[in-house]
Amino acid sequence: MMNKLRVCFMGTPEFAVATLDAIRKAGHDVVCVVTTPDKPAGRGQQMHCSDVKKYALEHQLPILQPEKLKDDGFVEDLRDYRADVFVVVAFRMLPKCVYAMPPLGTFNVHASLLPQYRGAAPIQRAIMNGETKTGVTTFLLDEHTDTGAMLLQKEVEITHEDNAGTLHDKLMVAGAGIAVETLRKLSEGKVNPKPQPKAKVLKTAPKIFKDDMHIDWNNSAEHIFNHVRGLSPYPSAFSFIGFRTREDEEWKPCILKIFDVEITERKSRLEPGKIILDLDKKMLVSTRNFDISIQILQIEGKKRMKTEDFLSGFRKNNYTNYLF
């Protein structure tokens, strides 16, 4: 029979909220929630709080928002809650004085099948690399990033139709389930931590930067397809297109965000990045092997739209016939 545990939950984004909610609904006592400090955002620079804080406020859970995790005041406040276990989802790296505090340890819910895809962007990187499966792992924290002893794992399929958004939602649900299962086993004393296996090839998941988002049309159509869906809907893959509003203007490089593409059966006969308009209803782009059809895009300064709406809204002489 499961024993009710005193849990301190640490997390920030929407992905973490599902796990926090599942822990509460499983009957555990969430004694406090630790999340990032509020920060200014948007045009008005108004103060915004994390998704985890919004949930904690809604359910009247005690909240700690330390600037520094080694701060003596924060560490003492945390100790006063006398939690049995800390659960971490999409949060900052913890110092030993924090993760070693609870008697049952501190475990993290990571969105990959460790040891693969350690790092900040496991969801995006798995799709960008063309993986057909990923998963979630609970593991005990240590002094390194995502290297601690594993507790439980669950596989999740990546379909051809998945993008970063749909896979995020799948893993969010799986992560919530595996966290509750890990707590149950901890409460029953049935957890057997195992060192992460040694991998011949270790794939990492570093943070996504702007250079990672730029599409190289010299790659294969399959590579570009995975690149686009791995970054959709956020932060989104992009290319540059030359744009002008009048024929007497100079071409101005504009960012063209690309959210959805399809691989056609047409072999590319033009140089990579060249645009082919198919009866003005489709925008095909040449790659190293097969043409790609852009389905959903967003030109700089405009809203996201279907490609057919873009083609009907702009004349051919408004934009260049190549992407770069």
C-alpha positions as CSV (number, residue, x, y, z in Angstrom):
1,M,0.0,0.0,0.0
2,M,1.3,3.4,-0.9
3,N,2.3,5.7,1.9
4,K,1.5,9.4,1.6
5,L,4.8,11.4,1.1
6,R,5.7,14.9,1.9
7,V,6.9,16.3,-1.5
8,C,8.7,19.5,-2.4
9,F,8.2,20.1,-6.1
10,M,10.6,22.2,-8.2
11,G,9.8,23.3,-11.8
12,T,9.0,26.2,-14.1
13,P,7.2,25.6,-17.4
14,E,3.9,24.1,-18.5
15,F,5.6,20.7,-19.0
16,A,6.2,20.6,-15.2
17,V,2.6,21.5,-14.2
18,A,1.2,18.2,-15.4
19,T,3.5,16.3,-13.0
20,L,2.8,18.6,-10.1
21,D,-1.0,18.1,-10.7
22,A,-0.6,14.3,-10.9
23,I,1.4,14.2,-7.6
24,R,-1.4,16.2,-5.9
25,K,-4.1,14.0,-7.3
26,A,-2.3,10.9,-6.3
27,G,-2.8,11.9,-2.7
28,H,0.7,13.1,-1.7
29,D,1.2,16.2,0.4
30,V,2.9,18.9,-1.7
31,V,4.4,20.9,1.2
32,C,6.0,23.5,-1.0
33,V,6.7,24.5,-4.6
34,V,10.0,26.0,-5.7
35,T,10.1,27.9,-9.0
36,T,11.9,30.8,-10.7
37,P,11.5,34.4,-9.6
38,D,9.0,36.6,-11.5
39,K,10.5,38.5,-14.4
40,P,9.4,41.3,-16.7
41,A,8.2,40.2,-20.2
42,G,6.5,41.6,-23.2
43,R,6.2,45.1,-24.6
44,G,5.1,46.6,-21.3
45,Q,7.7,44.7,-19.4
46,Q,5.1,43.7,-16.9
47,M,6.1,41.1,-14.3
48,H,5.2,37.5,-15.3
49,C,5.3,34.4,-13.2
50,S,6.0,30.8,-14.2
51,D,3.3,28.3,-15.1
52,V,4.2,26.3,-12.0
53,K,3.7,29.4,-9.8
54,K,0.3,30.0,-11.4
55,Y,-0.7,26.5,-10.5
56,A,0.6,26.8,-7.0
57,L,-1.3,30.0,-6.4
58,E,-4.5,28.5,-7.8
59,H,-4.2,25.6,-5.4
60,Q,-2.8,27.6,-2.4
61,L,0.5,25.8,-2.2
62,P,3.4,27.4,-0.4
63,I,5.9,29.0,-2.9
64,L,9.6,29.7,-2.7
65,Q,11.3,31.7,-5.5
66,P,15.0,31.9,-4.7
67,E,17.4,34.1,-6.7
68,K,20.3,31.9,-5.6
69,L,19.8,28.2,-4.7
70,K,22.7,28.3,-2.3
71,D,21.3,31.2,-0.3
72,D,21.3,30.3,3.4
73,G,17.8,31.7,3.9
74,F,16.3,29.6,1.1
75,V,18.1,26.4,2.3
76,E,16.8,26.9,5.8
77,D,13.2,27.6,4.6
78,L,13.4,24.5,2.5
79,R,14.6,22.4,5.4
80,D,11.7,23.7,7.6
81,Y,9.2,22.0,5.3
82,R,10.6,18.6,6.2
83,A,9.9,17.0,2.8
84,D,10.5,13.3,2.4
85,V,11.5,13.7,-1.3
86,F,12.1,16.5,-3.8
87,V,10.7,16.1,-7.3
88,V,12.3,18.2,-10.1
89,V,10.9,18.8,-13.6
90,A,12.5,21.3,-16.0
91,F,14.2,23.4,-13.4
92,R,17.7,24.7,-12.7
93,M,20.7,22.6,-11.7
94,L,20.6,22.1,-7.9
95,P,23.6,22.4,-5.5
96,K,24.4,19.4,-3.3
97,C,23.2,21.2,-0.2
98,V,19.7,21.1,-1.7
99,Y,19.4,17.8,-3.6
100,A,21.0,15.8,-0.7
101,M,18.6,17.3,1.8
102,P,15.5,14.9,1.8
103,P,15.8,11.4,3.3
104,L,14.4,9.7,0.1
105,G,16.5,11.8,-2.2
106,T,15.8,14.2,-5.1
107,F,14.7,12.8,-8.5
108,N,14.3,14.5,-11.8
109,V,11.8,13.7,-14.6
110,H,13.8,14.0,-17.9
111,A,12.1,13.9,-21.3
112,S,14.4,11.2,-22.9
113,L,15.6,7.7,-22.5
114,L,18.8,8.4,-20.6
115,P,21.7,8.3,-21.1
116,Q,20.7,9.6,-24.5
117,Y,19.7,13.2,-25.0
118,R,21.1,14.7,-21.8
119,G,20.6,18.4,-21.8
120,A,18.2,21.3,-22.2
121,A,16.4,20.3,-25.5
122,P,15.8,16.5,-25.6
123,I,12.4,16.8,-27.3
124,Q,13.6,19.0,-30.2
125,R,16.9,17.2,-30.7
126,A,15.3,13.7,-30.8
127,I,13.0,14.7,-33.7
128,M,15.7,16.7,-35.4
129,N,17.9,13.6,-35.4
130,G,15.0,11.5,-36.9
131,E,14.5,9.3,-33.9
132,T,11.4,7.0,-34.0
133,K,11.2,6.6,-30.2
134,T,12.1,8.5,-27.1
135,G,10.6,8.4,-23.6
136,V,10.9,9.7,-20.0
137,T,13.3,8.8,-17.2
138,T,13.3,9.4,-13.5
139,F,16.8,9.5,-12.0
140,L,18.4,10.7,-8.8
141,L,20.3,14.0,-9.0
142,D,24.0,14.1,-8.5
143,E,26.6,16.8,-9.2
144,H,26.5,16.5,-13.0
145,T,23.8,17.2,-15.6
146,D,21.4,14.3,-16.1
147,T,23.9,11.6,-15.1
148,G,22.4,10.2,-11.8
149,A,21.3,6.7,-11.1
150,M,18.1,5.8,-13.0
151,L,14.8,4.8,-11.2
152,L,12.2,4.2,-13.9
153,Q,11.9,4.6,-17.7
154,K,9.0,4.6,-20.1
155,E,9.3,4.5,-23.9
156,V,7.2,6.9,-26.1
157,E,6.8,6.5,-29.9
158,I,7.7,9.3,-32.3
159,T,5.5,9.1,-35.3
160,H,6.2,10.7,-38.7
161,E,3.4,13.2,-38.0
162,D,4.8,14.3,-34.6
163,N,6.5,17.7,-34.2
164,A,8.0,19.2,-31.1
165,G,4.6,20.4,-29.9
166,T,2.8,17.1,-30.1
167,L,5.8,15.2,-28.7
168,H,6.0,17.7,-25.8
169,D,2.4,16.8,-24.9
170,K,2.9,13.1,-25.1
171,L,6.0,13.3,-22.9
172,M,4.3,15.6,-20.5
173,V,1.6,13.0,-19.8
174,A,4.1,10.2,-19.7
175,G,6.4,12.2,-17.3
176,A,3.5,12.8,-14.9
177,G,2.7,9.1,-14.8
178,I,6.2,8.0,-14.3
179,A,6.7,10.5,-11.5
180,V,3.7,9.2,-9.6
181,E,4.9,5.6,-10.1
182,T,8.3,6.5,-8.8
183,L,6.8,8.1,-5.7
184,R,4.7,5.0,-5.1
185,K,7.8,2.7,-5.3
186,L,9.8,5.1,-3.1
187,S,7.0,5.0,-0.5
188,E,6.9,1.2,-0.6
189,G,10.7,0.9,-0.5
190,K,10.7,-0.9,-3.8
191,V,13.1,1.4,-5.8
192,N,16.4,0.0,-7.0
193,P,18.5,2.8,-8.5
194,K,20.7,1.6,-11.4
195,P,23.7,3.4,-12.9
196,Q,23.0,4.8,-16.4
197,P,24.3,2.3,-19.0
198,K,27.4,3.1,-21.1
199,A,26.4,4.1,-24.6
200,K,28.7,3.5,-27.6
201,V,27.3,6.6,-29.2
202,L,26.1,9.3,-26.9
203,K,23.6,11.8,-28.4
204,T,23.3,15.0,-26.5
205,A,20.5,17.7,-26.3
206,P,22.2,21.1,-26.0
207,K,20.1,24.3,-25.8
208,I,18.7,25.5,-29.1
209,F,20.3,28.6,-30.5
210,K,19.5,30.7,-33.5
211,D,22.1,29.1,-35.7
212,D,20.5,25.7,-34.9
213,M,17.2,27.0,-36.4
214,H,18.5,28.1,-39.8
215,I,17.6,25.7,-42.6
216,D,20.5,24.5,-44.9
217,W,18.8,23.6,-48.2
218,N,22.0,21.7,-49.2
219,N,20.8,18.9,-46.8
220,S,18.5,16.0,-47.8
221,A,14.8,16.5,-47.9
222,E,14.4,14.0,-44.9
223,H,17.0,16.0,-42.9
224,I,15.1,19.2,-43.5
225,F,11.7,17.6,-42.8
226,N,13.0,16.5,-39.4
227,H,14.7,19.8,-38.8
228,V,11.4,21.7,-39.4
229,R,9.2,19.5,-37.3
230,G,11.7,19.3,-34.5
231,L,11.5,23.0,-34.1
232,S,7.7,23.4,-34.7
233,P,5.8,25.3,-33.4
234,Y,8.5,26.8,-31.2
235,P,11.1,28.2,-31.6
236,S,10.6,27.4,-35.3
237,A,13.0,26.7,-38.2
238,F,13.6,29.6,-40.5
239,S,15.2,30.6,-43.8
240,F,15.8,34.0,-45.4
241,I,13.9,35.3,-48.5
242,G,14.5,38.5,-50.4
243,F,11.4,40.8,-50.1
244,R,10.2,44.1,-51.3
245,T,6.9,46.0,-51.5
246,R,7.6,47.8,-54.8
247,E,9.6,46.8,-57.9
248,D,11.8,49.9,-57.7
249,E,12.9,48.9,-54.2
250,E,16.1,47.0,-53.2
251,W,15.7,43.5,-52.0
252,K,15.6,43.2,-48.2
253,P,16.5,39.9,-46.5
254,C,13.5,38.8,-44.4
255,I,13.2,35.9,-42.0
256,L,10.7,33.3,-43.3
257,K,9.7,31.0,-40.4
258,I,8.7,27.5,-41.6
259,F,6.4,25.3,-39.4
260,D,5.3,22.5,-41.6
261,V,6.7,20.9,-44.8
262,E,6.1,17.7,-46.9
263,I,8.6,15.8,-48.9
264,T,7.5,15.3,-52.5
265,E,8.4,12.6,-55.0
266,R,9.9,15.1,-57.3
267,K,13.7,14.8,-57.6
268,S,15.4,18.2,-57.2
269,R,16.8,19.5,-60.5
270,L,17.6,23.0,-59.4
271,E,20.2,24.3,-57.0
272,P,19.2,23.9,-53.3
273,G,17.0,26.7,-52.0
274,K,15.4,27.5,-55.4
275,I,11.7,28.1,-55.2
276,I,9.4,26.4,-57.7
277,L,5.8,27.7,-57.8
278,D,3.4,24.9,-58.7
279,L,0.4,26.6,-60.5
280,D,0.7,29.3,-57.8
281,K,-0.9,27.0,-55.2
282,K,2.2,25.3,-53.9
283,M,5.7,26.5,-53.0
284,L,8.2,23.8,-53.6
285,V,11.9,24.3,-52.6
286,S,14.8,22.3,-54.1
287,T,17.1,20.4,-51.7
288,R,20.0,17.9,-52.2
289,N,17.7,15.2,-53.4
290,F,13.9,15.8,-53.4
291,D,11.8,18.9,-53.6
292,I,10.0,20.0,-50.4
293,S,6.6,21.6,-50.3
294,I,6.2,24.3,-47.6
295,Q,2.8,24.0,-45.9
296,I,2.7,26.6,-43.2
297,L,5.0,29.7,-42.9
298,Q,5.3,33.2,-41.5
299,I,7.0,36.1,-43.2
300,E,8.7,38.6,-40.9
301,G,6.2,41.1,-39.6
302,K,3.1,39.0,-40.6
303,K,1.0,36.3,-39.0
304,R,1.5,32.6,-39.4
305,M,-0.4,31.4,-42.5
306,K,-0.9,28.6,-45.0
307,T,1.4,28.8,-48.0
308,E,-1.5,29.2,-50.4
309,D,-2.6,32.3,-48.5
310,F,0.9,33.7,-48.7
311,L,1.0,33.1,-52.5
312,S,-2.4,34.7,-53.0
313,G,-1.4,37.7,-50.8
314,F,1.9,38.6,-52.4
315,R,2.9,38.9,-56.1
316,K,5.8,37.0,-57.5
317,N,7.9,40.1,-57.8
318,N,7.5,40.9,-54.1
319,Y,9.9,38.1,-53.2
320,T,12.9,36.3,-54.6
321,N,12.7,32.9,-56.2
322,Y,15.1,31.4,-53.8
323,L,15.6,30.9,-50.1
324,F,18.9,31.2,-48.3
